[in-house]
């Protein structure tokens, strides 16, 4: 009985163990299934979070290109709200263009799925947003999915495109004026030549240069110069058509391409229009500036069929205009090539003229209008060229200025003038010798010290030398003009201001700087004695100078009537052809020895 009970208990225990084991396995299987579901749900939630967080538009489609999924970035990029795009054809959802051509996005999806290849467009793709039609530069790709369909990824690269376009603009345009630069112009010119060759057309190159722009920079500073360049560019652009190109060649030089011309006269008319447009005053801050431009014109195919050769010939024509008649335009002519070559030879010859003693000073007599006697002379430079004979300053002074040869030649002029003054002093003639200074000389380092050395070496008192300085030089605010002038005055030298009334110098400059005299320019004197001539400017300058305690010196007197009118107005001194042309020192001495009072 006991054994039976033990066996029964053991059997029950085994059955209970089996039941418990089955329950534990069932519970464990349930827990595993539940955990797997939770993991799957978590993975799906995590994947969705990743897709939502991607900085790109993600669009899932079926194999026909019907949209099944859109992340928030895709909704925003497409200009959609919520799930509005689901179930729509991807072509309708994404109005894409590549280099201006519409793209069938659904067809691309089908091709991608059929080929099982990734399609990618890196550049030139644009999306037009539905909401506001905004243009968005995009980079996109289409990749096949294993379970069918495809996924499209779109990146907004508008900011990168803008940066690239800005860099490209900077590389091909002038930073100051915004005009195309030399490189960009060359590209457009080559395209223009190719088009003209195919269609047997006519085009022109205009080379434009601002006359005496350096004096604006030297006298008013580079800030004013930059504003002049900007306004100059604006006016030139208004003179041409949209199909034409205006570029800044560099400095104060501009170059223009005129395409689709009918006749050569069309180009010349545009050049004349530019000259006229630049002629109006440039109002820059407190200044009203008179600016002029010289223009050279060369035509394809009449003058040449090569890009660089046409630019060079337009440049030559511009320089020819600048030499003969600044502020005008000239068409290229074959003789200009020879003249340019001659200019090179001229500069080379000038470099040796000083050492070969080819320069000479001539002197034009200056008369005191009260005593009617010669009291001074104006020193004028001449070049005794071994082949060309006696050359006037206008033929070579611009070359001296541009090549900086004016510095050694200017030093020679002063030394020679001082030595001549010493010679006249020895003869008992205390004449004032007037010497003109260029901007380059005026701003030369230690200019006053060099003048002092020249005076001391000759033993000549400073009051025998008068320095004639253009008013425009004194306007340069970045230079200490007043200090330089005071150093001249300490040497005893007189200071006369020329070009007053023809430029931008105002009365304030005469009041501010230590000066002794004002020169009345020939252009004002010319009106005296002529029918309808205006003497108001001369009278105003004389009255102003008298108020400030300054002498007045009239230049370019060519008749006795002009001389008498100047004397009547109270002008102090005068010189010009009526009183005597420039002559060698011996001629002045003969004039002085005659002791004649010059009458009209």
ZAROVO-815941 format. One line per 5 residues: number of its first residue (from 1); for each residue x, y, z of C-alpha. Coordinates in Angstrom, 3 decimals, always signed. Last residue first. Layout:
N
NUM) X:Y:Z  ...
//
This chain:
600
600) +50.033:+148.599:-78.070  +52.975:+149.964:-76.143  +56.123:+148.225:-75.049  +58.463:+150.464:-73.072  +61.829:+150.244:-74.704
595) +64.957:+149.658:-72.676  +66.665:+148.302:-75.831  +69.024:+146.441:-73.525  +66.164:+144.347:-72.147  +64.988:+143.160:-75.551
590) +68.553:+142.334:-76.614  +68.984:+140.368:-73.387  +65.742:+138.498:-73.959  +66.915:+137.518:-77.430  +70.232:+136.263:-76.057
585) +68.401:+134.041:-73.571  +66.765:+132.140:-76.475  +63.248:+133.107:-77.411  +59.613:+132.407:-76.560  +57.414:+134.807:-78.501
580) +57.138:+138.471:-77.661  +54.755:+141.009:-76.190  +51.927:+140.354:-78.655  +52.785:+136.648:-78.628  +51.920:+136.357:-74.942
575) +52.756:+137.679:-71.488  +50.930:+139.749:-68.909  +51.349:+141.337:-65.490  +49.330:+143.219:-62.854  +45.703:+143.007:-64.034
570) +43.791:+146.127:-62.911  +40.800:+145.897:-65.245  +42.130:+148.753:-67.360  +45.484:+146.990:-67.741  +43.702:+143.860:-68.935
565) +41.638:+145.879:-71.418  +44.766:+147.582:-72.697  +46.598:+144.294:-73.290  +43.582:+142.707:-74.981  +43.396:+145.684:-77.361
560) +47.111:+145.438:-78.066  +46.650:+141.933:-79.326  +47.818:+138.355:-78.666  +47.891:+138.051:-74.880  +48.191:+134.314:-74.134
555) +48.732:+134.553:-70.379  +47.458:+137.065:-67.831  +49.266:+137.336:-64.489  +47.339:+138.502:-61.428  +48.998:+139.468:-58.117
550) +47.487:+138.362:-54.815  +46.299:+140.444:-51.848  +43.207:+138.333:-51.251  +40.828:+141.109:-52.298  +43.053:+141.903:-55.296
545) +42.947:+138.260:-56.346  +39.139:+138.188:-56.204  +38.834:+141.385:-58.241  +41.273:+140.136:-60.893  +39.559:+136.720:-61.075
540) +36.099:+138.299:-61.366  +37.211:+140.769:-64.076  +38.730:+137.923:-66.087  +35.580:+135.810:-65.744  +33.273:+138.704:-66.673
535) +35.146:+139.576:-69.872  +32.694:+137.803:-72.172  +33.215:+138.352:-75.892  +30.163:+139.384:-77.913  +32.400:+140.939:-80.531
530) +35.984:+140.067:-79.501  +38.152:+142.403:-77.436  +38.614:+139.965:-74.589  +37.324:+136.472:-75.283  +40.845:+135.067:-75.832
525) +41.921:+136.195:-72.336  +39.647:+133.602:-70.737  +41.019:+130.667:-72.775  +44.542:+132.068:-72.283  +44.445:+131.370:-68.542
520) +44.567:+134.082:-65.884  +47.458:+133.133:-63.581  +46.989:+133.789:-59.880  +49.823:+135.196:-57.762  +51.514:+135.035:-54.374
515) +50.361:+131.802:-52.735  +50.403:+130.394:-49.193  +47.468:+127.948:-49.267  +44.108:+128.235:-47.512  +42.698:+131.364:-49.090
510) +43.594:+130.286:-52.628  +42.216:+126.814:-51.935  +38.997:+128.209:-50.485  +38.374:+130.158:-53.691  +37.683:+126.888:-55.444
505) +39.785:+124.389:-57.387  +37.706:+122.210:-59.679  +39.160:+122.972:-63.103  +39.185:+125.872:-65.552  +38.770:+128.704:-63.028
500) +42.367:+128.533:-61.815  +44.508:+126.727:-64.392  +47.662:+128.272:-62.885  +48.540:+129.188:-59.297  +51.681:+131.299:-58.835
495) +54.133:+130.739:-55.967  +57.047:+133.085:-55.231  +60.375:+131.662:-54.042  +61.928:+133.047:-50.846  +63.293:+129.686:-49.674
490) +60.805:+129.807:-46.802  +58.088:+130.193:-49.437  +59.058:+126.887:-51.025  +58.891:+125.166:-47.621  +55.486:+126.761:-47.085
485) +54.300:+125.282:-50.376  +55.432:+121.786:-49.371  +53.680:+122.057:-45.985  +50.450:+123.254:-47.617  +50.463:+120.406:-50.104
480) +50.542:+117.687:-47.432  +49.230:+114.983:-49.720  +46.129:+112.856:-49.074  +43.896:+115.858:-49.750  +44.889:+116.247:-53.390
475) +43.275:+119.571:-54.337  +46.655:+121.315:-54.640  +47.581:+119.558:-57.879  +44.376:+120.747:-59.558  +45.408:+124.382:-59.076
470) +48.360:+123.920:-61.434  +51.676:+125.131:-59.993  +53.880:+127.903:-61.407  +57.019:+128.341:-59.308  +58.578:+131.811:-59.345
465) +62.345:+132.154:-59.100  +64.242:+135.429:-58.493  +62.781:+135.619:-54.974  +64.892:+132.592:-54.003  +68.168:+134.469:-54.092
460) +70.719:+133.066:-56.571  +74.148:+131.828:-55.487  +74.134:+129.178:-58.207  +74.875:+126.258:-55.836  +72.624:+127.761:-53.158
455) +69.642:+128.026:-55.471  +70.077:+124.439:-56.730  +70.528:+123.104:-53.179  +67.384:+124.888:-51.993  +65.445:+123.399:-54.897
450) +66.595:+119.897:-53.951  +65.596:+120.491:-50.318  +62.153:+121.679:-51.435  +61.621:+118.546:-53.576  +62.688:+116.210:-50.754
445) +60.403:+113.413:-52.053  +58.751:+114.203:-55.349  +55.165:+115.343:-54.897  +55.626:+118.565:-56.864  +57.727:+116.880:-59.548
440) +55.120:+114.251:-60.363  +52.345:+116.850:-60.229  +54.171:+118.951:-62.826  +56.013:+122.170:-61.949  +56.197:+125.234:-64.233
435) +59.148:+127.655:-63.926  +58.793:+131.458:-63.844  +62.054:+133.447:-63.909  +61.827:+136.798:-62.120  +64.287:+139.229:-63.670
430) +66.784:+141.287:-61.690  +68.912:+142.593:-64.603  +72.308:+143.974:-63.570  +74.320:+141.844:-65.983  +75.440:+139.592:-63.108
425) +71.779:+139.258:-62.153  +71.078:+138.107:-65.720  +73.691:+135.344:-65.414  +72.364:+134.276:-62.019  +68.842:+134.047:-63.484
420) +70.265:+131.847:-66.246  +71.828:+129.530:-63.629  +68.494:+129.316:-61.817  +66.678:+128.491:-65.068  +69.246:+125.817:-65.940
415) +69.024:+124.176:-62.503  +65.215:+124.253:-62.640  +65.049:+122.782:-66.143  +67.648:+120.085:-65.299  +65.611:+118.978:-62.265
410) +62.529:+118.811:-64.492  +64.433:+116.640:-67.000  +65.472:+114.257:-64.209  +61.884:+114.061:-62.894  +59.992:+114.376:-66.199
405) +61.555:+111.095:-67.328  +58.734:+109.441:-65.353  +57.719:+107.519:-68.535  +54.185:+108.922:-68.642  +55.238:+112.498:-67.906
400) +58.112:+112.575:-70.408  +55.857:+111.062:-73.088  +53.232:+113.735:-72.429  +55.988:+116.406:-72.673  +57.126:+115.258:-76.160
395) +55.147:+116.891:-78.959  +53.224:+119.306:-76.725  +56.582:+120.717:-75.542  +57.597:+122.007:-79.014  +60.327:+120.302:-81.068
390) +63.275:+122.058:-82.740  +64.732:+119.867:-85.500  +63.410:+116.465:-86.499  +66.798:+114.816:-87.059  +69.080:+115.880:-84.159
385) +66.078:+116.822:-81.973  +66.597:+120.190:-80.321  +63.998:+119.780:-77.592  +62.411:+122.904:-76.123  +61.332:+123.726:-72.569
380) +59.686:+127.036:-71.690  +60.852:+129.415:-68.925  +58.466:+132.345:-68.372  +60.202:+135.679:-68.095  +60.197:+138.630:-65.699
375) +60.193:+142.362:-65.240  +59.853:+143.551:-68.834  +58.574:+147.143:-68.718  +55.140:+148.643:-69.211  +55.377:+150.361:-65.797
370) +51.771:+149.555:-64.842  +51.244:+146.459:-66.999  +54.437:+144.769:-65.774  +55.541:+142.661:-68.731  +56.517:+139.026:-69.086
365) +58.998:+137.993:-71.769  +58.949:+134.374:-73.042  +62.106:+132.387:-72.339  +63.565:+129.393:-74.149  +65.232:+126.571:-72.295
360) +67.161:+123.947:-74.249  +67.284:+120.155:-74.333  +69.655:+118.228:-76.618  +72.545:+118.012:-74.146  +73.384:+114.423:-75.158
355) +72.874:+113.218:-71.581  +69.457:+114.846:-71.531  +68.361:+113.596:-74.947  +69.273:+109.953:-74.244  +66.023:+108.842:-72.596
350) +64.141:+111.157:-74.949  +65.380:+109.137:-77.953  +63.922:+105.923:-76.530  +60.603:+107.674:-75.844  +60.502:+109.016:-79.397
345) +61.309:+105.612:-80.921  +58.335:+104.144:-79.096  +56.179:+107.049:-80.257  +57.378:+106.501:-83.836  +56.127:+102.905:-83.708
340) +52.748:+104.218:-82.618  +52.807:+106.716:-85.467  +53.627:+103.956:-87.945  +50.658:+101.863:-86.793  +48.509:+105.000:-86.878
335) +49.203:+105.352:-90.614  +47.017:+102.279:-91.272  +43.872:+104.072:-90.123  +41.628:+103.241:-87.160  +38.497:+105.374:-86.780
330) +38.819:+108.351:-84.449  +36.699:+109.659:-81.582  +36.944:+112.983:-79.718  +37.695:+114.198:-76.183  +41.368:+114.788:-76.824
325) +42.122:+116.089:-80.353  +45.491:+115.131:-81.836  +47.178:+113.066:-79.152  +44.074:+111.577:-77.499  +42.527:+110.748:-80.867
320) +45.721:+108.959:-81.938  +45.756:+107.116:-78.628  +42.185:+105.917:-79.270  +43.061:+104.807:-82.807  +46.002:+102.781:-81.482
315) +43.737:+101.070:-78.926  +41.192:+100.238:-81.634  +44.083:+98.740:-83.591  +45.226:+96.624:-80.639  +41.703:+95.359:-79.991
310) +41.335:+94.451:-83.672  +44.693:+92.613:-83.685  +43.738:+90.617:-80.593  +40.480:+89.375:-82.132  +41.801:+88.668:-85.636
305) +39.789:+89.576:-88.735  +41.323:+92.996:-89.375  +40.436:+96.573:-90.379  +37.478:+95.915:-92.677  +36.397:+92.559:-91.183
300) +35.694:+93.554:-88.446  +35.959:+97.222:-87.541  +38.256:+99.338:-85.327  +37.211:+102.482:-83.410  +39.219:+104.607:-80.958
295) +37.506:+106.796:-78.370  +38.848:+109.698:-76.281  +36.843:+110.618:-73.194  +36.247:+113.892:-71.373  +35.429:+114.735:-67.763
290) +34.567:+118.150:-66.357  +34.004:+117.643:-62.655  +31.409:+119.200:-60.367  +32.797:+118.570:-56.895  +31.063:+118.607:-53.506
285) +30.090:+114.937:-53.726  +30.798:+113.753:-57.253  +28.790:+115.659:-59.874  +30.215:+114.613:-63.247  +29.512:+117.390:-65.737
280) +28.068:+116.392:-69.174  +30.796:+115.592:-71.720  +30.664:+111.853:-71.001  +27.352:+111.555:-72.858  +28.711:+113.497:-75.851
275) +31.801:+111.293:-76.195  +29.609:+108.176:-75.872  +27.221:+109.378:-78.602  +30.191:+110.107:-80.860  +31.419:+106.528:-80.392
270) +27.906:+105.178:-81.090  +27.772:+107.245:-84.294  +31.183:+105.930:-85.317  +29.992:+102.340:-84.892  +26.887:+102.925:-87.018
265) +29.026:+104.671:-89.642  +30.746:+101.361:-90.380  +27.435:+100.026:-91.694  +24.718:+97.530:-90.732  +26.055:+96.467:-87.346
260) +25.111:+93.146:-85.744  +27.620:+93.463:-82.890  +29.247:+96.353:-81.029  +31.970:+95.252:-78.591  +33.142:+97.924:-76.159
255) +36.415:+98.430:-74.305  +37.053:+100.604:-71.275  +40.295:+102.156:-70.044  +40.612:+104.187:-66.829  +42.489:+101.465:-64.942
250) +41.787:+98.145:-66.639  +39.960:+96.842:-69.705  +36.552:+97.489:-68.204  +33.935:+95.858:-70.375  +30.892:+97.047:-72.347
245) +29.211:+94.383:-74.473  +26.548:+94.890:-77.123  +23.327:+92.853:-77.482  +21.680:+94.993:-74.798  +22.235:+98.108:-76.909
240) +24.797:+100.866:-76.325  +24.851:+104.469:-75.054  +23.373:+103.712:-71.621  +26.296:+101.393:-70.905  +28.720:+104.283:-71.475
235) +26.894:+106.424:-68.932  +26.995:+103.732:-66.253  +30.691:+103.005:-66.839  +31.567:+106.708:-66.459  +29.525:+106.889:-63.252
230) +31.530:+103.986:-61.792  +34.848:+105.372:-63.029  +34.084:+108.824:-61.587  +33.169:+107.224:-58.268  +36.500:+105.374:-58.266
225) +38.393:+108.613:-58.955  +36.590:+110.327:-56.072  +37.781:+107.563:-53.750  +41.229:+107.618:-55.399  +42.052:+111.154:-54.368
220) +41.028:+114.600:-55.588  +44.253:+115.961:-57.120  +46.265:+112.882:-58.035  +43.248:+110.708:-58.841  +41.656:+113.425:-60.964
215) +45.040:+114.229:-62.556  +45.421:+110.565:-63.484  +42.114:+110.714:-65.354  +43.625:+113.181:-67.811  +41.372:+111.944:-70.637
210) +39.241:+108.915:-69.798  +39.954:+106.126:-72.290  +37.587:+104.267:-74.623  +38.538:+101.485:-77.067  +35.628:+100.682:-79.379
205) +35.576:+97.352:-81.208  +33.219:+96.955:-84.148  +31.122:+94.268:-85.800  +29.998:+93.492:-89.341  +28.287:+90.338:-90.532
200) +29.108:+87.628:-93.042  +26.664:+85.325:-91.230  +29.121:+82.587:-90.305  +32.041:+84.998:-89.937  +29.993:+87.419:-87.810
195) +28.963:+84.588:-85.462  +32.584:+83.454:-85.017  +33.709:+87.039:-84.410  +30.981:+87.540:-81.805  +31.878:+84.308:-80.018
190) +35.536:+85.396:-79.895  +34.488:+88.817:-78.614  +32.310:+87.296:-75.914  +35.221:+85.195:-74.634  +37.670:+88.118:-74.795
185) +35.183:+90.348:-72.962  +34.923:+87.822:-70.140  +38.709:+87.746:-69.748  +39.064:+91.556:-69.916  +36.417:+92.139:-67.263
180) +32.653:+92.263:-67.664  +31.184:+95.335:-65.947  +30.345:+95.374:-62.237  +31.943:+98.837:-61.956  +34.293:+98.289:-59.004
175) +34.764:+94.498:-58.877  +35.219:+94.053:-62.610  +33.564:+90.902:-63.882  +34.542:+87.401:-65.048  +36.061:+85.807:-61.928
170) +33.736:+87.716:-59.605  +30.715:+86.506:-61.567  +31.956:+82.918:-61.430  +32.432:+83.198:-57.678  +28.931:+84.605:-57.310
165) +27.497:+81.863:-59.522  +29.241:+79.213:-57.431  +27.913:+80.776:-54.210  +24.410:+80.956:-55.670  +24.651:+77.322:-56.788
160) +25.774:+76.256:-53.302  +22.843:+78.097:-51.722  +20.423:+76.541:-54.227  +21.714:+72.999:-53.575  +18.436:+71.569:-52.220
155) +19.046:+67.800:-52.141  +16.553:+65.370:-53.717  +16.437:+61.619:-52.997  +14.106:+59.408:-55.023  +13.193:+55.871:-53.884
150) +12.052:+53.116:-56.224  +9.427:+50.451:-56.671  +9.861:+46.785:-55.967  +10.825:+44.781:-52.875  +14.537:+45.315:-53.499
145) +14.161:+49.054:-54.064  +15.577:+50.815:-57.171  +17.501:+54.129:-56.767  +16.666:+57.591:-58.209  +19.066:+60.494:-57.637
140) +18.733:+64.254:-57.200  +20.732:+67.490:-57.068  +18.433:+70.472:-56.813  +18.255:+74.166:-57.668  +14.936:+75.500:-56.400
135) +12.839:+77.951:-58.424  +9.845:+79.216:-56.464  +6.483:+78.672:-58.167  +4.649:+79.678:-54.987  +3.015:+76.518:-53.631
130) +3.859:+74.146:-56.460  +7.668:+74.472:-56.170  +9.558:+74.529:-59.482  +12.465:+72.088:-59.247  +15.711:+72.693:-61.164
125) +18.441:+70.284:-62.311  +21.589:+71.637:-64.006  +24.122:+69.638:-62.065  +24.303:+66.311:-60.201  +21.676:+64.143:-61.862
120) +21.802:+60.491:-60.733  +20.179:+57.252:-61.922  +20.872:+54.159:-59.794  +20.488:+50.896:-61.685  +18.035:+47.997:-61.420
115) +17.521:+48.355:-65.172  +13.729:+47.930:-65.038  +13.374:+49.740:-61.702  +15.494:+52.701:-62.825  +13.767:+52.870:-66.198
110) +10.354:+52.887:-64.498  +11.473:+55.578:-62.048  +12.910:+57.691:-64.886  +9.602:+57.423:-66.713  +7.796:+58.643:-63.620
105) +10.225:+61.623:-63.350  +9.470:+62.847:-66.891  +11.967:+65.766:-66.969  +11.210:+69.144:-68.607  +14.161:+70.755:-70.513
100) +15.717:+73.999:-69.181  +19.102:+72.482:-68.301  +17.245:+69.690:-66.486  +13.723:+70.495:-65.383  +11.597:+68.974:-62.632
95) +7.889:+69.488:-61.893  +7.856:+67.042:-58.959  +4.375:+66.038:-57.708  +2.878:+65.732:-61.170  +5.820:+63.652:-62.396
90) +5.697:+61.566:-59.188  +2.200:+60.429:-60.073  -0.073:+61.083:-57.111  -1.069:+58.461:-54.535  +0.446:+60.429:-51.660
85) +1.182:+64.065:-52.509  -1.424:+65.648:-50.281  -0.118:+63.758:-47.251  +0.411:+66.838:-45.083  +0.597:+70.084:-47.109
80) +2.595:+70.379:-50.317  +5.100:+72.962:-51.619  +7.262:+70.334:-53.291  +10.295:+71.187:-51.172  +8.221:+71.320:-48.005
75) +6.501:+67.989:-48.657  +9.824:+66.376:-49.611  +11.457:+67.683:-46.409  +8.543:+66.246:-44.382  +9.173:+62.715:-45.755
70) +7.000:+61.479:-48.581  +5.861:+57.900:-49.133  +3.800:+55.931:-51.644  +4.076:+58.194:-54.718  +3.084:+56.559:-58.028
65) +6.154:+56.037:-60.252  +4.995:+52.911:-62.008  +7.269:+50.587:-59.963  +5.878:+51.972:-56.720  +7.197:+55.215:-55.296
60) +9.111:+56.433:-52.230  +10.073:+60.102:-52.004  +12.861:+61.348:-49.735  +13.689:+65.097:-49.715  +17.095:+65.638:-48.181
55) +18.392:+66.800:-44.805  +17.300:+63.401:-43.344  +15.412:+63.748:-40.053  +12.100:+62.356:-41.282  +13.833:+59.391:-42.885
50) +15.710:+58.732:-39.631  +12.541:+59.005:-37.569  +10.798:+56.626:-39.959  +13.638:+54.153:-39.580  +13.470:+54.461:-35.764
45) +9.710:+53.832:-35.766  +10.193:+50.780:-37.972  +12.972:+49.519:-35.741  +10.855:+50.117:-32.623  +7.926:+48.287:-34.175
40) +10.194:+45.416:-35.125  +11.688:+45.340:-31.620  +8.230:+45.389:-30.069  +7.117:+42.593:-32.329  +10.215:+40.585:-31.475
35) +9.580:+41.129:-27.749  +6.013:+39.906:-28.015  +7.043:+36.783:-29.910  +9.801:+36.090:-27.392  +7.400:+36.572:-24.457
30) +4.892:+34.251:-26.017  +7.560:+31.602:-26.644  +8.716:+31.916:-23.023  +5.137:+31.538:-21.744  +4.617:+28.452:-23.868
25) +7.949:+27.028:-22.739  +7.069:+27.717:-19.077  +3.583:+26.189:-19.454  +4.990:+23.077:-21.038  +7.562:+22.693:-18.255
20) +4.860:+23.142:-15.590  +2.734:+20.483:-17.222  +5.687:+18.101:-17.490  +6.640:+18.754:-13.896  +3.049:+18.217:-12.761
15) +2.930:+14.934:-14.704  +6.203:+13.862:-13.096  +4.988:+14.802:-9.623  +1.720:+13.002:-10.175  +3.606:+9.892:-11.208
10) +5.853:+10.077:-8.119  +2.885:+10.512:-5.879  +1.186:+7.471:-7.418  +4.333:+5.381:-7.060  +4.699:+6.364:-3.403
5) +1.058:+5.560:-2.712  +1.459:+2.154:-4.315  +4.601:+1.450:-2.307  +2.775:+2.341:+0.903  +0.000:+0.000:+0.000
//
